[in-house]
Amino acid sequence: MAYVYIHNREDNNEPFYIGVGGLTCFDNYQRANANNWKGLKSRSKLWHNYVNLYGFNVKILLDNCSKEDALLKEVELISKYGRKDINTGILVNHTDGGEGRVNSSKEINKKCGSKNIGRTWTKEQRAKIAAKAKLRSPRSKETRKKISLAHKGKPKNYRNNTAKYVINTITNQRFDTCKKAAESIGIKYGTLKAMLNGRNPNKTNLKYE
């Protein structure tokens, strides 16, 4: 059975990481306790920095539950506390939780992508991967609806790590995407993005908030 855990700073008991364990088989809380390679191998650099500075303690928030319930709870809690890497909160998580890399950080994308650089698969390997994918249970409509509600209210391009709010300093109009901001003054999205990121001189009244 699966479980959901939280890592708190040892010095002030402030939460800094939400995770799930036991998704494929019971792991005796090794992932939550991070006391061996199973609980450490996938930790981010930011997580290790936090632990080295402040230490950590573990609390199991949900135990002996289904994989589906654990992932939904993870999404809910990460949304509640927010993430440091995208300036929405206090957690060092690099994704929004749930299956896959939902709104994953550049660090996670780079790490996962580098594993496959130069890698090739034989026909037999591709067939095995395809067969395994067919065996995965599709998410129910109810599960998809719950996950959708957990992400409700976020900008449409929130899954893109570079998404930031843009504000017009003259009118104080706020845009949830750079594309909408560019359209409001009739210039190309790429041109405005280069200005906002400092690659070109900013000749507009727009800036990242």
Secondary structure, DSSP 8 states (H G I E B T S, - for coil): -EEEEEEEETTT--EEEEEEE-SSS--TTHHHHT-SHHHHTT--HHHHHHHHHH-EEEEEEEEEE-HHHHHHHHHHHHHHH-BTTTTSSSB--SS-SSSS-TT--HHHHHHHHHTTTT----HHHHHHHHHHHHHS----HHHHHHHHHHTTTS-TTTTSTT---EEETTT--EESSHHHHHHHHT--HHHHHHHHTTSS---SSEEE-
